[in-house]
Amino acid sequence: MANMPFGTGDGISVDPLRPIKAVTAGVAFPATGIVVVVLTVLRGAERWMDTHDDT
């Protein structure tokens, strides 16, 4: 990761992409879990409907 010097030149460098990466990672993991749960529920409902098919 590149540290890009931003600021007053006092030796402190800031990576402006680090907060964006942290937010992206923080949102991606729970979102993946939600997608997996939804797909599992839908798959279970589909199988349940197939076993209770009256036709």
N, C-alpha and C positions, 0 to 999 in steps of 0.2 A: 504494500500500500504506500502510495506516495504521500509524504507530508508536504503540503504546500504552505509556504510561509505567508501567513496573513497576519496583519497586526502592525505593531509599532517597531518591529525590528529588535526586540529585546530577547531574541532567542526562543520565543515560544512559537511553536508551529501548530497549526490546526488543520485537521483533515475535514473539509466541509462535507464530504460524502458519508462520513461515519454515522451521523444521526439518521440520515436517510436509509442507510443499510440496516441500522438497528430497528427502525420502525418497520421496514419491509420484512425483516426476519421475524419480528414480534407479531406481525399480522399473518404471515404466511403459515406458520405452524398451527395456530388455532383454526385458520381457514381450511387447511388440509384435513384436520380432524373433523370439522363440521361436514366437509364433503364426503369423507369416508362414512360417517354415521348416516348421513342422508341416503347415500347409495345402498348401504346395508339395510336400512329400513325399507327402502323401495324394493330391493331384491326380495326381502322377506315377505312383503305384502304381495308381490307378484306371485311368489310360490304359494302363498296361502290362498290366493284367488284361484290359482290353477288346481289346487287340491279340492276346492269347494265349488268347482264348475258343475252346473246342473245340466249342461247340454250333452 
